[in-house]
Amino acid sequence: MTDSETEITAELVRDLLKDQHPDLAGLPVREVAGGWGNQMWRLGDELAVRMPRMDGAPDLLRKECRWLPVLAPRLPLPVPTPVRIGEPSVRFPKPWSIMTWVRGEPLDHTSISRGDHAADTLADFLRALHVEAPAEAPASSDRGAHPKKCTDGFERFLHAIAPGGIAVELRAVRAVWDDAVAAPEWEGPPVWLHGDLHPANVVVSDGTLSGVIDFDAMFAGDPAWDLAAAWVLLPAGAGPRFFAAYAQADEATVRRARGLAAMKSLFLILMGQNGELGLPGGKPTWGPAGRAALDRVTSSLNRPARP
């Protein structure tokens, strides 16, 4: 899943720091497992170095560095904020960044034990984030549309999963998706969105959500894309409390969000399957998270769309 021809090593990171940010070069550097478009290295105890390894990642990195300082002050959870920018050079031909480190364990490696607290915390965070975005806010080229415009992706994920990879009935999955496709479109103004809330992009401490990371997908649009997190992140039974605390979602938005949660769950299952097969870009820890999320989605089908 990498387009970079440059091997990113601790030695390279140290050399880039010496060249461009020598005051930070003496801090310990250690690799952080995971990542998608970026490879991350811990820098001391408080910072992280993000090194783009895909061709599109530098533009996303610059977007984070442009907008996170605007959003972070009003958000009630820790988020990574840019400290320095590394410029392209002969050693590494892409821009790179130094961000604050958000403490906690990624949710795909742990679980939430305090469901009510996590539901309230996520609702507070998204209510603070989901304000009308300015005209110059970024749009998204691969997400943000009404579910009816994402059916090709839904079908692709569904058919790519190996037989037996989904424990729930496919009819239930399709029923959730069809209901989302039939839901009315978002009629409000575009609001700020994280855009990619899944278990690897939030961290947990003391059994509850303690931070949100990886904002490179951020864009302005339909809040349903973030509200899918009610099923994708929170444990079973926490959804009603989340939506009561969020208090800004009408029935149509919840229906769209539930369908998008189904699609995101399928993607997580697919990436987990690829990880189990040793395929590039596979994420073994995502599969169990995706299957649990899909079970929560389909279990909610016979209840009212608005929790």
Secondary structure as UniProt FT lines:
FT   HELIX           10..20
FT   HELIX           22..24
FT   TURN            25..26
FT   STRAND          29..32
FT   STRAND          38..43
FT   TURN            44..46
FT   STRAND          47..52
FT   TURN            55..56
FT   HELIX           57..71
FT   HELIX           72..74
FT   STRAND          82..86
FT   STRAND          96..100
FT   STRAND          105..106
FT   HELIX           107..109
FT   HELIX           115..129
FT   TURN            135..136
FT   HELIX           147..149
FT   HELIX           151..160
FT   TURN            163..164
FT   HELIX           170..182
FT   STRAND          191..193
FT   HELIX           199..201
FT   STRAND          202..205
FT   TURN            206..207
FT   STRAND          208..212
FT   TURN            216..217
FT   STRAND          219..221
FT   HELIX           224..227
FT   HELIX           229..232
FT   TURN            236..237
FT   HELIX           239..246
FT   HELIX           251..276
FT   TURN            277..278
FT   TURN            280..281
FT   TURN            284..285
FT   HELIX           286..299
FT   TURN            300..302
//
